[in-house]
Amino acid sequence: MNDAFGSTYDNSYVIKSLTSYLSQTNELKDTNFFARFNLNSVEIETKKIDKSNIFESFTKSFDLKDLHNSNTFNIEKD
């Protein structure tokens, strides 16, 4: 395996699964939390997520020097 995301078909099933999970758990109802975004165990952004911005997208830029041959990105919910 080449550590890629896989095919578009695989990605569509991941999105369907996440959508189903969010619908069944009411995860989006009364949304009000902080999300921490980490790259290689270093926090790169903290964002308050609530009803006013839950469907907004955002971008974060960082230097290429912060990337390694293998990188880990995760999101933590507080």
Secondary structure, 3 states (H helix, E strand, C coil): CCCCCCCHHHHHHHHHHHHHHHHHHCCCCCCEEEEEEEECCEEEEEEEEECCCCCCCCCCCCCHHHCCCCCCEEEEEC
